[in-house]
Amino acid sequence: WVEPDTGGKAVQVAYGKNLSSCTSKGQITVSVKHKVGMYRRNDLKVRDELESLARNEAATMGADTIQSVDEPLNGEQRFGAFDCR
């Protein structure tokens, strides 16, 4: 299972916040398995893992905040990465 690494733990998740005062660092697209065989994985677990992957990637880009761009679809989701310091 996917967990935030040391850098990812420092990245905040902005839910519906206005980030216009932040500097955009780009977009991140992450994906995980959403099905195992013919069984769908728990949607909450998939979302949590996508967020963890995005936080880890944002840390490598010098971002301190992420915000989802769209909803997960087939185990894939896009996030915006921002520097709000």
MDAnalysis code that builds the backbone (N, CA, C; Angstrom):
import MDAnalysis as mda
import numpy as np

u = mda.Universe.empty(255, n_residues=85, atom_resindex=np.repeat(np.arange(85), 3), trajectory=True)
u.add_TopologyAttr("name", ["N", "CA", "C"] * 85)
u.add_TopologyAttr("resid", np.arange(1, 86))
u.add_TopologyAttr("resname", ["TRP", "VAL", "GLU", "PRO", "ASP", "THR", "GLY", "GLY", "LYS", "ALA", "VAL", "GLN", "VAL", "ALA", "TYR", "GLY", "LYS", "ASN", "LEU", "SER", "SER", "CYS", "THR", "SER", "LYS", "GLY", "GLN", "ILE", "THR", "VAL", "SER", "VAL", "LYS", "HIS", "LYS", "VAL", "GLY", "MET", "TYR", "ARG", "ARG", "ASN", "ASP", "LEU", "LYS", "VAL", "ARG", "ASP", "GLU", "LEU", "GLU", "SER", "LEU", "ALA", "ARG", "ASN", "GLU", "ALA", "ALA", "THR", "MET", "GLY", "ALA", "ASP", "THR", "ILE", "GLN", "SER", "VAL", "ASP", "GLU", "PRO", "LEU", "ASN", "GLY", "GLU", "GLN", "ARG", "PHE", "GLY", "ALA", "PHE", "ASP", "CYS", "ARG"])
u.atoms.positions = np.array([
    [0.829, -1.197, 0.000],
    [0.000, 0.000, 0.000],
    [0.865, 1.248, 0.000],
    [0.314, 2.305, -0.464],
    [1.072, 3.546, -0.659],
    [0.921, 4.446, 0.558],
    [2.048, 4.903, 1.069],
    [2.076, 5.837, 2.190],
    [2.914, 7.048, 1.788],
    [2.642, 8.229, 2.365],
    [3.508, 9.376, 2.095],
    [4.913, 9.112, 2.627],
    [5.922, 9.499, 1.847],
    [7.292, 9.382, 2.329],
    [7.611, 10.620, 3.162],
    [8.852, 10.760, 3.572],
    [9.231, 11.881, 4.443],
    [8.874, 13.231, 3.821],
    [9.213, 13.431, 2.551],
    [8.881, 14.687, 1.875],
    [7.388, 14.855, 1.686],
    [6.710, 13.772, 1.351],
    [5.269, 13.816, 1.127],
    [4.481, 14.189, 2.365],
    [4.982, 13.801, 3.530],
    [4.291, 14.121, 4.779],
    [4.245, 15.631, 5.032],
    [5.193, 16.371, 4.455],
    [5.238, 17.822, 4.639],
    [4.326, 18.566, 3.659],
    [3.777, 17.866, 2.684],
    [2.915, 18.489, 1.671],
    [1.469, 18.479, 2.164],
    [0.853, 19.657, 2.149],
    [-0.536, 19.808, 2.575],
    [-1.481, 19.525, 1.411],
    [-2.703, 19.129, 1.726],
    [-3.738, 18.929, 0.720],
    [-4.774, 20.033, 0.902],
    [-5.012, 20.802, -0.165],
    [-5.979, 21.897, -0.119],
    [-7.297, 21.416, -0.709],
    [-8.307, 21.328, 0.124],
    [-9.629, 20.892, -0.322],
    [-10.495, 22.125, -0.573],
    [-10.669, 22.495, -1.839],
    [-11.548, 23.604, -2.193],
    [-11.041, 24.985, -1.823],
    [-9.777, 25.112, -1.460],
    [-9.212, 26.417, -1.088],
    [-8.809, 27.198, -2.326],
    [-8.838, 28.512, -2.216],
    [-8.355, 29.383, -3.277],
    [-6.841, 29.473, -3.152],
    [-6.132, 29.003, -4.158],
    [-4.669, 29.003, -4.126],
    [-4.073, 30.040, -5.077],
    [-4.833, 31.098, -5.361],
    [-4.366, 32.107, -6.311],
    [-3.127, 32.855, -5.818],
    [-2.885, 32.879, -4.511],
    [-1.706, 33.559, -3.986],
    [-0.476, 32.655, -3.982],
    [-0.649, 31.410, -4.397],
    [0.448, 30.438, -4.432],
    [1.061, 30.382, -5.829],
    [2.262, 29.874, -5.910],
    [2.949, 29.697, -7.188],
    [2.730, 28.279, -7.691],
    [2.236, 28.162, -8.906],
    [2.010, 26.840, -9.484],
    [3.345, 26.192, -9.830],
    [3.483, 24.930, -9.465],
    [4.678, 24.148, -9.796],
    [4.381, 23.137, -10.901],
    [3.129, 23.092, -11.368],
    [2.755, 22.181, -12.437],
    [1.686, 21.205, -12.006],
    [1.428, 20.233, -12.884],
    [0.424, 19.220, -12.589],
    [1.069, 17.853, -12.413],
    [0.408, 17.035, -11.635],
    [0.860, 15.682, -11.335],
    [-0.269, 14.730, -11.712],
    [0.053, 13.671, -12.420],
    [-0.912, 12.608, -12.693],
    [-0.396, 11.340, -12.043],
    [-1.225, 10.744, -11.200],
    [-0.843, 9.530, -10.489],
    [-1.879, 8.442, -10.742],
    [-1.443, 7.196, -10.586],
    [-2.381, 6.095, -10.788],
    [-2.031, 4.914, -9.888],
    [-3.062, 4.166, -9.533],
    [-2.942, 2.933, -8.757],
    [-3.925, 1.928, -9.346],
    [-3.782, 0.679, -8.964],
    [-4.739, -0.342, -9.400],
    [-6.082, -0.073, -8.721],
    [-7.138, 0.024, -9.520],
    [-8.466, 0.232, -8.952],
    [-9.279, -1.061, -8.942],
    [-8.746, -2.083, -9.620],
    [-9.385, -3.395, -9.625],
    [-8.308, -4.465, -9.461],
    [-8.678, -5.536, -8.800],
    [-7.808, -6.700, -8.694],
    [-8.620, -7.847, -9.286],
    [-8.218, -8.291, -10.458],
    [-9.024, -9.273, -11.170],
    [-10.348, -8.646, -11.538],
    [-11.425, -9.266, -11.157],
    [-12.745, -8.705, -11.456],
    [-13.321, -7.917, -10.275],
    [-12.555, -7.783, -9.193],
    [-13.028, -7.099, -7.995],
    [-12.528, -5.661, -7.948],
    [-13.457, -4.741, -7.697],
    [-13.096, -3.329, -7.538],
    [-12.563, -3.109, -6.123],
    [-11.510, -2.316, -6.022],
    [-10.974, -1.969, -4.711],
    [-11.839, -0.896, -4.063],
    [-11.732, -0.761, -2.769],
    [-12.465, 0.242, -2.013],
    [-12.101, 1.634, -2.536],
    [-13.131, 2.424, -2.913],
    [-12.898, 3.758, -3.484],
    [-12.124, 4.675, -2.542],
    [-12.420, 4.603, -1.246],
    [-11.733, 5.454, -0.274],
    [-10.244, 5.110, -0.205],
    [-9.931, 3.825, -0.239],
    [-8.528, 3.390, -0.204],
    [-7.801, 3.839, -1.469],
    [-8.461, 3.728, -2.624],
    [-7.854, 4.175, -3.881],
    [-7.584, 5.674, -3.825],
    [-8.551, 6.463, -3.365],
    [-8.369, 7.919, -3.254],
    [-7.208, 8.262, -2.325],
    [-7.133, 7.567, -1.201],
    [-6.076, 7.802, -0.218],
    [-4.700, 7.520, -0.828],
    [-4.594, 6.430, -1.570],
    [-3.315, 6.084, -2.190],
    [-2.945, 7.074, -3.292],
    [-3.916, 7.528, -4.069],
    [-3.642, 8.529, -5.107],
    [-3.128, 9.818, -4.474],
    [-3.757, 10.228, -3.386],
    [-3.333, 11.441, -2.682],
    [-1.916, 11.284, -2.129],
    [-1.611, 10.132, -1.572],
    [-0.265, 9.890, -1.038],
    [0.783, 9.958, -2.147],
    [0.500, 9.327, -3.283],
    [1.434, 9.393, -4.418],
    [1.636, 10.828, -4.889],
    [0.550, 11.592, -4.959],
    [0.646, 12.987, -5.399],
    [1.452, 13.828, -4.409],
    [1.269, 13.592, -3.130],
    [2.048, 14.318, -2.117],
    [3.532, 14.005, -2.254],
    [3.863, 12.724, -2.457],
    [5.260, 12.330, -2.627],
    [5.870, 13.001, -3.853],
    [5.140, 13.012, -4.960],
    [5.645, 13.624, -6.201],
    [5.777, 15.140, -6.045],
    [4.806, 15.774, -5.390],
    [4.851, 17.228, -5.189],
    [6.102, 17.639, -4.417],
    [6.481, 16.844, -3.441],
    [7.675, 17.161, -2.648],
    [8.917, 17.194, -3.525],
    [8.991, 16.316, -4.515],
    [10.158, 16.301, -5.408],
    [10.166, 17.497, -6.348],
    [9.013, 18.154, -6.502],
    [8.892, 19.326, -7.385],
    [9.086, 20.637, -6.625],
    [9.303, 20.570, -5.327],
    [9.451, 21.781, -4.522],
    [8.124, 22.407, -4.145],
    [7.055, 21.632, -4.207],
    [5.730, 22.131, -3.836],
    [5.444, 21.776, -2.381],
    [4.606, 22.588, -1.738],
    [4.219, 22.289, -0.358],
    [2.718, 22.049, -0.212],
    [1.986, 22.150, -1.329],
    [0.530, 21.989, -1.309],
    [0.078, 21.335, -2.611],
    [-0.918, 20.449, -2.505],
    [-1.546, 19.893, -3.702],
    [-3.052, 20.123, -3.630],
    [-3.672, 20.130, -4.805],
    [-5.124, 20.239, -4.887],
    [-5.585, 19.412, -6.075],
    [-6.631, 18.609, -5.890],
    [-7.103, 17.768, -6.987],
    [-7.665, 18.630, -8.111],
    [-7.389, 18.212, -9.335],
    [-7.886, 18.896, -10.528],
    [-9.189, 18.241, -10.970],
    [-9.291, 16.932, -10.759],
    [-10.491, 16.192, -11.137],
    [-10.693, 15.024, -10.188],
    [-11.765, 14.319, -10.373],
    [-12.080, 13.151, -9.563],
    [-11.320, 11.939, -10.099],
    [-11.034, 10.952, -9.249],
    [-10.377, 9.741, -9.730],
    [-11.242, 9.021, -10.774],
    [-10.580, 8.463, -11.780],
    [-11.267, 7.696, -12.814],
    [-10.394, 6.513, -13.182],
    [-10.912, 5.323, -12.971],
    [-10.173, 4.090, -13.279],
    [-8.790, 4.052, -12.626],
    [-8.712, 4.548, -11.397],
    [-7.459, 4.492, -10.653],
    [-6.461, 5.579, -10.998],
    [-6.891, 6.623, -11.716],
    [-5.992, 7.713, -12.097],
    [-6.603, 9.044, -11.676],
    [-5.748, 9.993, -11.270],
    [-6.217, 11.310, -10.861],
    [-5.125, 12.346, -11.109],
    [-5.574, 13.577, -11.420],
    [-4.635, 14.693, -11.622],
    [-4.730, 15.657, -10.445],
    [-3.568, 16.210, -10.088],
    [-3.464, 17.188, -8.998],
    [-2.632, 18.366, -9.483],
    [-2.930, 19.552, -8.966],
    [-2.071, 20.706, -9.160],
    [-1.106, 20.765, -7.990],
    [0.144, 21.131, -8.264],
    [1.165, 21.272, -7.223],
    [1.484, 22.755, -7.067],
    [1.552, 23.229, -5.828],
    [1.725, 24.663, -5.557],
    [2.753, 24.891, -4.449],
    [3.403, 26.048, -4.530],
    [4.273, 26.519, -3.459],
    [3.532, 27.678, -2.809],
    [3.086, 27.494, -1.590],
    [2.291, 28.516, -0.883],
    [3.056, 29.131, 0.286],
    [4.376, 28.933, 0.319],
    [5.168, 29.492, 1.431],
    [5.321, 30.977, 1.287],
])
